[in-house]
């Protein structure tokens, strides 16, 4: 069964498995103790730290292991903000950061700090100039991901790091999605990552803090991990994480080129095979293994279940899932179609035949889901009637408002208006996206009792 969700968690690398089993026998003792077993465990921990630091591009004494990548982000942001409290309480993040960053930003704001979210373009990329403009004299910390977890767009870390250096502001880089492929360039100050993203075991994160960066841990400290990650480390998992990071980086150049070719095939073929699809993310400056697309008139949860029945494990940033009734904050910030969203992230070793089978299955699966929802056929409808048509979709969830818009559109004359009434938050993104995909004019929105009225003019 093809597993196409490596961006969530990559399968355990064979080297990680071997290192984990070996460390279970040799690394069970407390590395803080001075007896023989403790010294043996300490040697393993030190070797793992050196290997991880080499991959990150920092000194071993600048890097600590945390219980997760999320914990590394939370601790890194809180510690850097506390260490720079005298400089100010202003935090800068991009609008497409991982939810762990945005949650930390919300906590900071609730405690009296200020937060600026820097907007991105339709590819999901932040402008280095816009990011630099957000920095202020009271900015304590800036945060920027190296590459986006939902659409794969690579961010201009080096340019932003230079702007931060000139402003005297430390930059924390979330390298979770990219560290397994290459080191993060530029003059970053703090860096975080998560082992299960590159084929290491879950439960291991990395936090690197450069020497000279003001940092104050915000939890009770002990003698372990320089006081930045207290508690007994999961040493076998740490050893496996470091070993697998070294292994995947040795394979990275060749495997990245191979997977990029497969992703290019998906990016090119999906719009040819499936009508009314938007492929999102930067087409060139992106991770080699990840592609995301959104399908009009499709319920995201139903599409994922249908693909699962066909043997394909994929994920979604769509609002149309059981876990959330709001659009993905990444897709919302980009201003792209959110409904029927599919993220394909290929693990190392993916065979071309698996991608070909996915492309063979996808058109039928999308057509099946659209048919079950009563979606209009591609290009259906002809102009007739007069005046403004009003479609009442209040109380109906994504993708139904857009489906009902498409059904009614055939009854509107060229130049006529169709207004959709909806209380679904996804409609604010999906109706303008539908207009752009279909070459129609989005007139605007206005509040109405119980929701919002979205008006579209028929151009052709």
C-alpha positions as CSV (number, residue, x, y, z in Angstrom):
1,X,0.0,0.0,0.0
2,X,1.7,3.3,-1.1
3,X,2.2,5.6,1.8
4,X,2.3,9.2,0.4
5,X,2.3,11.2,3.7
6,X,6.0,11.5,4.5
7,X,5.6,15.2,5.4
8,X,3.6,14.1,8.5
9,X,5.9,11.2,9.4
10,X,8.4,9.4,7.3
11,X,8.8,5.6,7.6
12,X,11.5,4.5,9.9
13,X,14.8,4.5,8.0
14,X,16.7,1.1,8.1
15,X,19.7,2.8,9.7
16,X,17.4,4.2,12.4
17,X,16.1,0.7,13.1
18,X,19.5,-0.8,13.4
19,X,20.8,2.0,15.7
20,X,17.7,1.9,17.9
21,X,18.1,-1.8,18.5
22,X,21.8,-1.5,19.2
23,X,21.3,1.4,21.6
24,X,18.6,-0.5,23.5
25,X,21.3,-2.9,24.6
26,X,24.1,-0.3,25.1
27,X,22.3,2.9,26.0
28,X,19.8,2.1,28.8
29,X,21.8,3.6,31.7
30,X,21.7,7.2,32.9
31,X,24.4,9.2,31.0
32,X,24.7,11.6,33.9
33,X,26.2,8.8,36.1
34,X,29.9,8.1,36.5
35,X,29.9,4.3,36.6
36,X,30.8,2.1,33.6
37,X,27.3,1.8,32.2
38,X,26.6,5.5,32.6
39,X,29.9,6.4,30.9
40,X,29.0,4.1,28.0
41,X,25.6,5.8,27.7
42,X,27.3,9.2,27.8
43,X,29.6,8.3,24.9
44,X,26.6,7.3,22.8
45,X,24.8,10.6,23.7
46,X,27.9,12.7,22.9
47,X,28.4,10.9,19.6
48,X,24.7,11.4,18.6
49,X,25.0,15.1,19.5
50,X,28.1,15.5,17.4
51,X,26.5,13.8,14.4
52,X,23.3,15.9,14.7
53,X,25.3,19.1,15.1
54,X,27.4,18.3,12.0
55,X,24.2,17.9,10.0
56,X,22.6,21.1,11.4
57,X,25.8,23.1,11.0
58,X,26.4,24.2,14.6
59,X,28.7,23.3,17.5
60,X,27.7,20.2,19.6
61,X,27.4,22.3,22.7
62,X,24.8,24.5,20.9
63,X,22.4,21.6,20.3
64,X,20.1,19.8,22.7
65,X,17.6,17.0,22.2
66,X,14.0,17.6,23.1
67,X,11.0,15.3,23.4
68,X,9.5,16.5,20.1
69,X,9.8,19.1,17.4
70,X,6.8,20.9,18.8
71,X,8.5,21.0,22.2
72,X,11.6,22.4,20.6
73,X,9.5,25.2,19.0
74,X,7.6,26.1,22.1
75,X,10.8,26.1,24.3
76,X,12.9,27.9,21.7
77,X,10.4,30.7,21.2
78,X,9.6,31.1,24.9
79,X,13.3,31.0,25.9
80,X,14.4,33.5,23.2
81,X,11.6,35.9,24.0
82,X,12.4,35.7,27.8
83,X,16.1,36.2,27.1
84,X,15.4,39.3,25.0
85,X,12.7,40.8,27.3
86,X,14.7,44.0,27.8
87,X,14.8,44.6,24.0
88,X,11.1,44.4,23.8
89,X,8.1,42.0,23.5
90,X,7.4,42.1,19.8
91,X,7.4,38.8,17.9
92,X,7.4,38.4,14.1
93,X,6.2,35.3,12.3
94,X,5.0,34.5,8.8
95,X,1.4,33.8,8.2
96,X,2.1,30.2,7.1
97,X,4.2,28.9,10.1
98,X,3.4,25.6,11.7
99,X,0.5,25.7,14.1
100,X,3.0,25.1,17.0
101,X,4.6,28.5,16.2
102,X,1.2,30.2,16.0
103,X,0.1,28.7,19.3
104,X,3.2,30.0,20.9
105,X,2.5,33.4,19.4
106,X,-1.0,33.4,20.8
107,X,0.3,32.6,24.3
108,X,2.8,35.4,24.0
109,X,0.1,37.9,22.8
110,X,-2.3,36.8,25.6
111,X,0.5,37.6,28.1
112,X,0.8,41.1,26.9
113,X,3.3,40.8,24.0
114,X,2.7,41.9,20.4
115,X,2.8,39.7,17.3
116,X,3.1,40.7,13.6
117,X,2.2,38.1,10.9
118,X,3.9,38.7,7.6
119,X,1.8,37.9,4.6
120,X,2.8,35.5,1.8
121,X,2.0,35.5,-1.9
122,X,-0.1,32.9,-3.7
123,X,2.8,30.4,-3.8
124,X,3.1,30.6,0.0
125,X,6.4,32.5,0.0
126,X,7.2,35.4,2.2
127,X,8.9,38.4,0.7
128,X,12.2,39.2,2.3
129,X,11.5,42.9,2.0
130,X,8.1,42.6,3.7
131,X,9.6,40.5,6.5
132,X,12.4,43.1,7.0
133,X,9.7,45.9,7.1
134,X,8.0,44.1,10.0
135,X,11.0,44.3,12.3
136,X,10.9,47.0,14.9
137,X,13.2,48.4,17.5
138,X,11.3,46.4,20.1
139,X,11.3,43.1,18.2
140,X,12.6,40.4,20.5
141,X,12.5,37.5,18.1
142,X,11.7,36.6,14.5
143,X,10.5,33.1,13.3
144,X,10.5,31.7,9.8
145,X,10.2,28.1,8.5
146,X,12.7,26.8,6.1
147,X,10.0,25.2,3.9
148,X,6.3,25.0,4.3
149,X,4.8,21.8,5.6
150,X,1.6,21.9,3.6
151,X,2.6,23.1,0.1
152,X,6.4,22.6,0.1
153,X,7.4,26.2,-0.7
154,X,11.0,27.1,0.3
155,X,11.3,30.3,2.2
156,X,14.1,33.0,1.6
157,X,15.8,32.2,4.9
158,X,19.2,33.6,4.0
159,X,17.8,37.0,3.0
160,X,15.5,37.2,6.0
161,X,18.4,36.2,8.3
162,X,20.5,39.0,6.9
163,X,17.7,41.5,7.5
164,X,17.4,40.2,11.1
165,X,21.2,40.5,11.6
166,X,21.1,44.1,10.4
167,X,18.3,44.8,12.8
168,X,19.9,43.0,15.7
169,X,17.1,40.5,16.0
170,X,17.6,36.7,16.4
171,X,16.0,34.5,13.9
172,X,14.5,31.1,14.8
173,X,14.2,28.7,11.8
174,X,11.8,25.8,11.9
175,X,13.7,23.3,9.8
176,X,11.4,20.3,10.4
177,X,10.6,19.7,6.7
178,X,13.9,20.5,5.1
179,X,16.7,19.3,7.5
180,X,16.7,15.8,6.1
181,X,17.4,17.2,2.6
182,X,20.0,19.8,3.3
183,X,21.4,22.1,6.0
184,X,19.8,25.5,6.5
185,X,22.0,28.3,5.1
186,X,22.1,31.8,6.4
187,X,22.9,33.4,9.7
188,X,20.1,31.9,11.8
189,X,20.3,32.2,15.6
190,X,18.0,29.3,16.7
191,X,16.9,26.2,14.8
192,X,14.4,23.4,15.5
193,X,13.7,20.1,13.8
194,X,11.9,16.8,14.4
195,X,13.3,13.3,13.8
196,X,10.2,11.6,12.5
197,X,10.2,14.0,9.5
198,X,13.4,12.4,8.1
199,X,12.9,8.8,9.1
200,X,14.0,8.8,12.7
201,X,11.9,7.7,15.6
202,X,9.1,9.9,16.9
203,X,9.7,11.6,20.2
204,X,13.0,13.3,19.4
205,X,13.4,17.0,18.5
206,X,16.4,19.2,18.0
207,X,16.9,22.7,19.4
208,X,20.0,24.6,18.5
209,X,20.8,27.9,20.1
210,X,23.9,29.8,18.8
211,X,26.5,31.0,21.3
212,X,25.8,34.6,22.1
213,X,22.0,34.4,21.7
214,X,20.3,35.5,24.8
215,X,18.2,32.6,26.0
216,X,16.3,32.0,29.3
217,X,14.6,28.6,29.7
218,X,11.0,29.0,30.9
219,X,10.7,25.7,32.9
220,X,12.4,24.3,35.9
221,X,15.9,23.3,34.9
222,X,18.2,20.4,35.9
223,X,21.7,19.4,35.0
224,X,20.6,17.7,31.7
225,X,20.9,19.1,28.2
226,X,22.3,22.4,29.5
227,X,19.1,23.0,31.4
228,X,17.2,23.4,28.1
229,X,15.5,20.0,28.0
230,X,15.2,18.6,31.5
231,X,14.6,15.0,32.3
232,X,16.1,11.6,31.4
233,X,16.6,11.5,27.6
234,X,15.3,8.7,25.4
235,X,18.8,7.7,24.5
236,X,18.1,4.8,22.1
237,X,15.7,7.1,20.2
238,X,18.2,10.0,20.2
239,X,21.0,7.7,18.8
240,X,18.6,6.4,16.1
241,X,17.6,9.9,15.2
242,X,21.2,11.1,14.8
243,X,22.2,8.0,12.8
244,X,19.3,8.3,10.4
245,X,19.9,12.0,9.9
246,X,23.4,11.3,8.8
247,X,22.2,8.5,6.6
248,X,19.5,10.4,4.8
249,X,21.7,13.4,4.2
250,X,24.3,11.1,2.5
251,X,21.5,9.9,0.2
252,X,19.8,13.3,-0.2
253,X,21.2,14.6,-3.5
254,X,20.4,11.5,-5.5
255,X,17.1,10.8,-3.9
256,X,15.9,14.5,-4.1
257,X,16.6,14.5,-7.9
258,X,14.6,11.2,-8.3
259,X,11.6,12.3,-6.2
260,X,11.6,15.8,-7.8
261,X,11.0,14.1,-11.2
262,X,8.1,12.1,-9.8
263,X,6.6,15.2,-8.2
264,X,7.0,17.1,-11.5
265,X,5.0,14.3,-13.2
266,X,2.2,14.7,-10.7
267,X,2.2,18.5,-11.0
268,X,1.9,18.3,-14.7
269,X,-0.5,15.4,-15.1
270,X,-3.1,16.1,-12.4
271,X,-4.5,19.2,-14.1
272,X,-4.6,17.3,-17.4
273,X,-6.4,14.3,-15.9
274,X,-8.8,16.0,-13.5
275,X,-10.8,19.1,-14.5
276,X,-11.2,22.1,-12.1
277,X,-8.0,21.5,-10.1
278,X,-5.5,24.0,-8.8
279,X,-2.0,22.9,-8.0
280,X,-0.6,25.2,-5.3
281,X,2.8,26.1,-3.9
282,X,5.9,27.4,-5.7
283,X,6.5,25.4,-8.9
284,X,10.3,25.7,-8.6
285,X,11.4,26.8,-5.1
286,X,10.0,23.9,-3.3
287,X,10.8,20.7,-1.4
288,X,11.6,17.8,-3.8
289,X,9.1,15.3,-2.5
290,X,5.9,17.3,-1.9
291,X,3.0,18.5,-4.1
292,X,-0.4,19.8,-3.1
293,X,-3.5,20.4,-5.2
294,X,-7.1,21.3,-4.6
295,X,-10.2,20.0,-6.4
296,X,-13.4,22.0,-6.9
297,X,-16.7,20.4,-5.8
298,X,-15.0,17.9,-3.6
299,X,-15.3,17.1,0.1
300,X,-11.8,16.7,1.4
301,X,-12.6,14.0,3.9
302,X,-14.6,11.9,1.4
303,X,-11.7,12.2,-1.1
304,X,-9.1,11.0,1.4
305,X,-11.3,8.1,2.4
306,X,-11.8,7.2,-1.3
307,X,-8.1,7.3,-2.0
308,X,-7.4,5.2,1.2
309,X,-9.8,2.5,-0.2
310,X,-7.7,2.5,-3.3
311,X,-4.6,1.9,-1.3
312,X,-3.1,5.4,-1.1
313,X,-2.4,7.2,2.2
314,X,-2.4,11.0,1.6
315,X,-3.2,14.0,3.8
316,X,-5.1,17.3,3.4
317,X,-5.1,20.9,4.5
318,X,-8.8,21.2,3.4
319,X,-11.4,22.7,5.6
320,X,-13.7,19.8,4.6
321,X,-12.5,17.3,7.1
322,X,-13.9,16.0,10.3
323,X,-11.1,17.6,12.4
324,X,-11.9,21.2,11.5
325,X,-14.6,23.4,10.1
326,X,-12.2,26.2,9.2
327,X,-9.8,26.3,6.2
328,X,-6.2,25.5,6.6
329,X,-4.4,28.7,7.8
330,X,-1.7,28.1,5.2
331,X,-4.2,27.9,2.2
332,X,-6.1,30.8,3.7
333,X,-3.0,33.0,3.9
334,X,-2.1,32.1,0.3
335,X,-5.6,32.9,-0.9
336,X,-6.0,29.7,-2.9
337,X,-8.7,27.1,-3.2
338,X,-9.2,25.2,0.0
339,X,-11.8,22.6,-0.8
340,X,-10.8,19.0,-1.9
341,X,-7.2,19.6,-0.9
342,X,-4.7,16.8,-1.3
343,X,-1.1,16.8,-0.1
344,X,1.1,14.1,-1.6
345,X,4.5,13.8,0.1
346,X,6.6,10.9,-1.3
347,X,8.9,8.9,1.1
348,X,12.3,7.9,0.1
349,X,12.3,4.9,-2.2
350,X,8.9,5.6,-3.8
351,X,8.7,3.7,-7.1
352,X,7.6,5.4,-10.3
353,X,5.0,2.7,-10.8
354,X,3.3,3.8,-7.5
355,X,3.0,7.3,-8.8
356,X,1.6,6.1,-12.1
357,X,-1.0,4.0,-10.4
358,X,-2.0,7.0,-8.2
359,X,-2.4,9.1,-11.4
360,X,-4.5,6.3,-12.9
361,X,-6.8,6.1,-9.9
362,X,-7.2,9.8,-9.1
363,X,-9.6,10.8,-11.9
364,X,-12.1,8.1,-11.1
365,X,-12.0,8.8,-7.4
366,X,-12.5,12.5,-7.8
367,X,-15.4,11.9,-10.3
368,X,-17.0,9.5,-7.8
369,X,-16.9,12.0,-5.0
370,X,-18.2,14.8,-7.1
371,X,-21.0,12.6,-8.4
372,X,-22.0,11.7,-4.8
373,X,-22.2,15.4,-4.0
374,X,-24.2,16.2,-7.1
375,X,-21.5,18.5,-8.5
376,X,-22.0,19.9,-12.1
377,X,-20.1,18.4,-15.0
378,X,-17.1,20.4,-16.2
379,X,-18.3,23.2,-18.5
380,X,-22.0,22.5,-17.8
381,X,-24.6,25.2,-18.2
382,X,-25.7,27.7,-20.8
383,X,-26.8,31.3,-20.3
384,X,-30.5,32.0,-19.9
385,X,-32.8,34.1,-17.7
386,X,-32.4,37.7,-16.4
387,X,-31.4,39.6,-13.3
388,X,-29.6,38.5,-10.2
389,X,-29.8,34.9,-9.0
390,X,-29.6,34.3,-5.3
391,X,-28.4,30.9,-4.0
392,X,-29.2,30.2,-0.3
393,X,-26.4,28.0,1.1
394,X,-26.8,29.0,4.7
395,X,-26.1,26.2,7.0
396,X,-24.3,24.1,4.4
397,X,-20.6,23.3,4.6
398,X,-17.7,23.2,2.1
399,X,-17.9,22.3,-0.8
400,X,-21.7,22.6,-1.1
401,X,-21.8,26.5,-1.5
402,X,-19.4,26.3,-4.5
403,X,-21.3,23.4,-6.0
404,X,-24.6,25.3,-5.7
405,X,-22.9,28.4,-7.2
406,X,-21.7,26.3,-10.2
407,X,-25.2,24.8,-10.7
408,X,-26.9,28.2,-10.7
409,X,-24.3,29.8,-12.9
410,X,-25.7,28.2,-16.1
411,X,-29.0,30.1,-15.5
412,X,-27.3,33.5,-15.4
413,X,-26.9,35.6,-18.6
414,X,-23.5,36.9,-19.6
415,X,-23.1,40.1,-17.5
416,X,-25.6,38.8,-14.9
417,X,-25.0,38.3,-11.2
418,X,-25.1,35.3,-9.0
419,X,-25.1,35.8,-5.2
420,X,-24.4,33.0,-2.8
421,X,-25.5,33.3,0.8
422,X,-23.2,31.3,3.1
423,X,-22.1,31.0,6.7
424,X,-19.2,28.7,5.9
425,X,-15.8,30.3,6.5
426,X,-14.3,28.4,3.6
427,X,-16.6,30.2,1.1
428,X,-14.7,33.4,1.6
429,X,-11.7,31.8,-0.1
430,X,-13.3,29.2,-2.3
431,X,-15.7,31.4,-4.2
432,X,-13.1,33.9,-5.3
433,X,-10.8,31.0,-6.2
434,X,-13.6,29.4,-8.3
435,X,-14.0,32.7,-10.1
436,X,-10.3,32.9,-10.9
437,X,-10.2,29.2,-12.1
438,X,-13.3,29.8,-14.3
439,X,-12.4,33.3,-15.6
440,X,-15.4,34.9,-13.9
441,X,-15.6,38.2,-12.0
442,X,-15.7,38.2,-8.3
443,X,-17.7,41.3,-7.4
444,X,-17.3,41.2,-3.6
445,X,-19.0,40.3,-0.3
446,X,-21.3,41.9,2.1
447,X,-22.8,40.8,5.5
448,X,-26.4,39.6,5.6
449,X,-28.4,38.1,8.5
450,X,-27.0,34.8,9.4
451,X,-23.9,34.9,7.1
452,X,-22.3,36.6,4.1
453,X,-23.4,37.3,0.6
454,X,-20.8,36.6,-2.1
455,X,-21.5,38.0,-5.5
456,X,-20.1,36.8,-8.8
457,X,-20.6,38.3,-12.3
458,X,-20.7,36.1,-15.4
459,X,-18.2,37.1,-18.0
460,X,-18.7,34.3,-20.5
